[in-house]
Amino acid sequence: MINKRLLIKNLLAHNDENSFYDKKRKIDIGQKEGKAKFLKHICALSNSNSKNNSYIIIGVDDEDNKIIGVDFFDDSKIQNLINAYLTNPPIVQYENIPFPHLPDHKVVGLVTIRPINKITSLRKNIWKYYGGSVFFRDGSMSMPKVFDIEIKDVNSEIVSAIETHAQNNIEHTLNGVFDFLQKRKDYHPQYKVFKEYFVLCWAGQKKEVKHEVFYSRVDIELINEQVRLFFSNLDEVSIEYDEGSFKIIEYVNLGLQDTNKYFMLEETIIRFEENANYTIDTQLLFEPPQYDKKVLHHIYNANNALLKDIQTNAPLNKQQELDLKNLPVTYLICYFNGFEDAITKLEEAKPHLRNHSTEVYQLYKEAIRILRKIKYS
């Protein structure tokens, strides 16, 4: 089993970007340009590596290879995006890899691209790229090719050697467990060994509601691979496990007017097999909450007025500061109830929320995360 933290270090140590790996400071698949560039790189890496995995590392400074990290990204439906835009799509997996020196909410994103030995191309137009375009890697660049298209195998031995050097061992596993228990000691850390092989650690603030147990500030890591499976400071999570599986259900707070009302968002089940393999299955459980349209019209108009205030840098009173914290989730609720322009308004608010405070911007990102999960499902 590959230790993904070691794999990232070995890839970064292997000269610069090349035909089997790329590195990015960040990606933004929520915007058309960012989505198009991401798809272009997936296409190029898949076509340039017909017999081996290729990788994109996200959260690394291009100039000096410094690991700076990115926000935890838990979109299990990213393959849906790949399938929608690419012909002969490769198998793509996005994983969140924690590093000890990064803040709790930061990880390094690792995108693994597994080819299917067929030429991959864009299925349809996106941004400035045309449907039918084929991309290959030319050194560190993803370039379009319109002639002499053939599948080559030039990197298998190099990539195989890098992956072999990243294999896990008992020392890495034990160090990972001890590091997790120390780092999360304020949130009741636990661990369990599944099938005598897999070590899963988790932590969270525990509370009981009507005889049911929920956790907040949840952190879940598969230590064998140094992969963070779940992280959230805001949501409520239920956890169940037996000898062969670990299940979490995520709940999101979509209450109105300062009320906490939680709705199921997604169920994730990790199943551990006897042959040292595991699978992760996710199922969207979300049913959009429906509220009185008159109430929502009032909230929507109030949000629009507040948006104008922050766009013009008008001073806010205490109540407006509270309303600003609720603005992302209330725009989201309005969108779920038929206010189509609410998402456009939320996108307009993004730079102003980011400049206003870290707390308000984090609430914005949480609302967008919920929207992304639902959209790609």
C-alpha positions in Angstrom: 0.0 0.0 0.0 1.4 3.4 -1.0 2.0 6.1 1.6 0.6 9.1 -0.2 2.7 11.6 1.8 5.9 9.8 0.8 4.6 9.6 -2.8 4.2 13.4 -2.9 7.7 13.9 -1.5 9.2 11.6 -4.0 7.4 13.2 -6.9 8.5 16.7 -5.8 12.0 15.4 -5.5 12.0 14.1 -9.1 13.2 17.2 -10.9 10.4 19.5 -12.1 7.0 19.0 -13.6 7.2 16.6 -16.5 5.1 14.3 -18.6 3.8 12.2 -15.7 3.1 14.7 -13.0 2.1 18.3 -12.6 1.9 20.6 -9.6 -0.4 23.5 -8.9 -0.7 26.1 -6.2 -4.5 25.7 -6.3 -7.3 24.8 -8.7 -10.8 26.2 -9.0 -13.2 23.9 -10.7 -16.1 26.0 -9.6 -15.3 28.5 -12.3 -15.4 27.8 -16.0 -11.8 28.8 -16.7 -10.4 26.7 -13.8 -12.6 23.8 -14.7 -11.4 23.9 -18.3 -7.7 24.1 -17.4 -8.1 21.2 -14.9 -9.8 19.0 -17.6 -7.0 19.9 -20.1 -4.3 18.7 -17.7 -6.2 15.5 -17.0 -6.5 14.9 -20.7 -2.9 15.6 -21.4 -1.5 13.5 -18.5 -3.8 10.5 -19.4 -2.7 10.6 -23.1 1.0 10.9 -22.2 1.0 8.0 -19.8 -0.8 5.0 -21.4 0.7 2.3 -19.1 1.2 4.1 -15.7 -0.5 6.4 -13.3 0.1 10.1 -13.5 -0.4 12.7 -10.8 -1.3 16.3 -10.1 -0.1 17.7 -6.8 -2.2 20.7 -5.5 -1.0 23.1 -2.8 2.7 23.5 -3.8 4.5 26.7 -4.8 5.7 26.4 -8.4 8.9 28.3 -7.8 10.5 26.6 -4.8 8.4 23.4 -4.3 7.3 24.7 -0.9 4.3 22.8 0.4 1.7 25.5 1.3 -1.5 23.4 1.3 -5.0 24.0 0.2 -8.5 23.7 1.7 -9.8 20.1 2.3 -11.7 19.1 -0.8 -14.3 16.3 -0.4 -16.0 16.1 -3.7 -16.4 12.4 -4.3 -18.2 13.0 -7.6 -15.3 14.5 -9.4 -15.3 11.5 -11.7 -18.8 12.6 -12.9 -17.2 15.9 -14.1 -14.4 14.0 -15.9 -17.0 11.7 -17.6 -19.2 14.6 -18.6 -16.4 16.5 -20.5 -14.0 13.9 -21.7 -14.2 11.1 -24.3 -12.5 7.9 -23.1 -12.1 9.4 -19.6 -9.4 8.0 -17.3 -10.2 7.0 -13.8 -9.5 10.0 -11.6 -9.2 10.0 -7.8 -8.7 13.1 -5.6 -7.3 12.6 -2.1 -6.5 14.9 0.7 -3.0 14.3 2.3 -2.2 16.0 5.6 1.3 17.2 6.4 2.4 17.8 10.0 3.6 21.4 9.4 0.3 22.6 7.8 -2.6 24.0 9.8 -5.4 21.6 10.6 -7.7 22.8 7.8 -5.0 22.6 5.2 -3.9 19.5 3.2 -2.1 18.7 -0.1 -4.4 17.6 -2.9 -3.3 14.5 -4.8 -5.0 13.7 -8.1 -4.2 10.2 -9.4 -5.0 9.6 -13.1 -5.3 6.0 -14.2 -5.4 5.7 -18.0 -7.5 3.3 -20.0 -5.1 2.9 -23.0 -7.2 5.0 -25.3 -6.8 8.5 -26.6 -8.7 11.0 -24.4 -10.2 14.1 -25.9 -12.6 16.9 -24.9 -16.2 15.8 -25.5 -17.6 19.4 -25.8 -16.6 23.0 -25.8 -15.5 24.6 -22.5 -14.0 28.0 -22.1 -11.6 28.6 -25.0 -11.1 24.9 -25.7 -13.1 23.2 -28.5 -14.8 19.8 -28.3 -12.7 17.2 -30.0 -9.4 18.7 -28.8 -6.6 16.3 -27.8 -3.9 17.3 -25.4 -0.5 15.8 -24.6 2.3 16.7 -22.2 5.3 18.5 -23.8 7.7 18.7 -20.8 5.8 20.6 -18.2 3.2 22.0 -20.6 -0.2 20.5 -21.6 -0.3 21.2 -25.3 -2.9 20.4 -28.1 -2.0 17.9 -30.7 -3.8 17.6 -34.1 -1.5 15.1 -35.9 0.7 12.1 -35.3 -1.5 11.1 -32.4 -0.3 7.8 -30.9 -0.1 6.3 -27.5 3.4 6.0 -26.1 4.9 4.3 -23.1 7.9 6.2 -21.8 7.4 6.6 -18.1 6.3 3.2 -16.7 9.7 2.3 -15.2 10.2 5.8 -13.6 6.7 5.9 -12.1 6.9 2.3 -10.9 10.2 3.1 -9.1 8.7 6.3 -7.4 5.7 4.3 -6.2 7.8 1.5 -4.9 9.9 3.9 -2.8 6.6 5.3 -1.4 5.4 1.9 0.0 4.2 2.0 3.6 5.8 0.2 6.5 5.1 -0.4 10.2 7.2 2.6 11.3 5.3 5.0 9.1 1.9 3.6 10.3 2.8 3.8 14.0 4.2 7.3 13.6 1.0 8.3 11.9 -1.2 7.0 14.7 0.9 8.7 17.4 0.9 12.0 15.4 -2.9 11.9 15.0 -3.5 11.2 18.7 -1.2 14.0 19.8 -2.5 16.5 17.3 -6.2 15.8 18.0 -5.9 15.2 21.8 -8.5 17.9 22.6 -11.2 16.1 20.5 -11.2 12.6 22.0 -9.1 10.8 19.3 -9.7 7.1 18.7 -8.3 4.5 16.4 -9.4 1.0 15.2 -7.6 -1.7 13.2 -9.8 -3.3 10.5 -9.0 -6.7 9.0 -5.7 -6.8 11.0 -4.2 -4.3 8.4 -6.0 -1.0 8.1 -5.6 1.6 10.8 -8.3 4.3 10.9 -8.1 7.3 13.3 -10.9 9.7 14.0 -11.7 12.5 16.4 -14.5 14.9 17.2 -16.5 16.7 19.8 -19.1 14.3 21.0 -22.7 15.2 22.0 -26.0 13.3 22.5 -29.3 14.5 21.0 -32.4 12.3 21.9 -30.2 9.3 22.7 -28.3 9.7 19.4 -24.6 10.5 19.3 -23.2 13.1 16.9 -19.8 14.6 16.4 -18.6 18.1 15.3 -15.1 19.3 14.4 -14.6 15.8 12.9 -11.3 14.6 11.5 -11.0 11.1 10.0 -7.7 9.7 8.5 -6.7 6.4 7.0 -3.2 6.1 8.4 -1.9 3.4 6.1 -2.0 5.8 3.2 -1.8 9.1 5.1 -5.1 10.1 3.5 -7.6 12.4 5.2 -11.0 11.0 4.5 -13.2 13.7 6.2 -12.7 17.1 7.9 -15.2 19.7 9.0 -15.4 22.3 11.7 -19.0 23.1 11.0 -21.1 20.1 10.2 -22.6 17.4 12.5 -21.6 13.8 11.8 -22.9 10.4 13.0 -20.4 7.5 13.1 -21.0 3.8 13.0 -18.6 0.9 12.5 -18.2 -2.8 12.8 -15.3 -5.2 12.1 -15.4 -4.6 8.4 -16.8 -1.2 7.7 -16.9 2.4 8.9 -19.9 4.6 8.1 -20.4 8.3 8.5 -23.5 10.4 7.7 -22.9 14.2 7.3 -25.6 16.7 8.4 -25.6 20.3 7.3 -27.3 23.2 9.2 -29.8 24.9 6.9 -32.0 26.6 9.5 -33.5 30.0 9.0 -33.6 33.0 11.4 -31.0 31.8 13.9 -32.5 28.4 14.2 -30.4 25.2 14.0 -32.0 22.7 11.7 -29.9 19.9 10.3 -30.5 17.9 7.1 -28.7 14.8 5.9 -26.2 15.6 3.2 -24.2 12.5 2.4 -23.5 9.0 3.5 -20.0 7.5 3.2 -19.2 3.8 3.8 -15.6 2.5 3.9 -15.5 -1.2 3.5 -12.3 -3.1 4.3 -11.6 -6.4 2.5 -9.6 -9.4 3.4 -7.2 -9.0 0.5 -5.8 -5.7 1.8 -8.1 -3.6 -0.4 -10.8 -1.2 0.6 -13.6 0.7 -1.1 -15.3 4.0 -0.4 -18.9 4.4 -1.4 -20.8 7.6 -1.2 -24.5 8.3 -1.5 -26.1 11.7 -1.6 -29.0 11.8 0.9 -29.9 15.5 0.6 -33.5 16.7 0.2 -33.6 20.5 -0.1 -35.6 22.1 2.8 -38.7 24.0 1.7 -39.7 27.2 3.4 -42.5 29.8 3.1 -41.9 31.8 -0.1 -43.0 35.1 1.6 -40.4 34.7 4.3 -37.8 33.8 1.7 -38.6 36.9 -0.4 -38.0 39.1 2.6 -34.7 37.3 3.3 -33.6 37.4 -0.3 -34.3 41.2 -0.6 -32.5 41.8 2.7 -29.5 39.8 1.5 -29.4 41.9 -1.7 -29.5 45.1 0.3 -26.7 43.8 2.5 -24.6 42.8 -0.5 -24.9 46.4 -1.9 -23.6 47.7 1.5 -20.5 45.5 1.5 -19.9 46.2 -2.2 -19.7 49.9 -1.4 -17.8 49.4 1.9 -20.7 50.9 3.9 -20.2 50.5 7.7 -22.3 47.6 9.2 -24.1 47.7 12.5 -24.1 44.7 14.9 -27.3 43.2 13.4 -25.9 43.5 9.9 -22.7 41.7 11.0 -24.8 38.8 12.2 -26.9 38.8 9.0 -23.6 38.7 7.0 -22.6 35.5 8.6 -26.0 34.0 7.6 -25.8 35.4 4.0 -24.1 32.4 2.3 -26.5 29.8 3.7 -29.6 31.9 3.2 -28.7 32.5 -0.4 -28.2 28.8 -0.7 -31.7 28.1 0.8 -33.3 30.6 -1.5 -31.7 28.9 -4.5 -33.1 25.5 -3.3 -36.5 27.1 -3.2 -36.5 28.5 -6.8 -34.6 31.8 -6.5 -32.3 31.0 -9.4 -30.3 34.3 -9.2 -29.3 33.6 -5.6 -26.2 31.7 -6.7 -25.2 34.6 -9.0 -25.6 37.0 -6.0 -23.5 34.6 -3.8 -20.7 34.6 -6.4 -20.8 38.4 -6.5 -20.4 38.4 -2.7 -17.3 36.2 -2.7 -14.5 38.8 -2.9 -16.2 41.0 -0.4 -16.8 38.2 2.1 -13.2 37.1 1.7 -12.0 40.6 2.5 -14.4 41.1 5.4 -13.2 38.3 7.7 -11.9 34.7 7.7 -14.9 33.5 9.5 -17.4 34.9 7.0 -15.4 33.6 4.1 -15.2 30.1 5.6 -19.0 30.1 5.8 -19.2 31.1 2.1 -16.9 28.2 1.2 -19.0 25.8 3.2 -22.1 26.9 1.3 -20.3 26.4 -2.0 -19.1 23.0 -0.9 -22.7 21.9 -0.3 -23.8 23.3 -3.7 -20.9 21.5 -5.5 -21.8 18.1 -4.0 -25.4 18.4 -5.1 -24.6 19.8 -8.5 -22.2 17.0 -9.5 -24.4 14.3 -8.1 
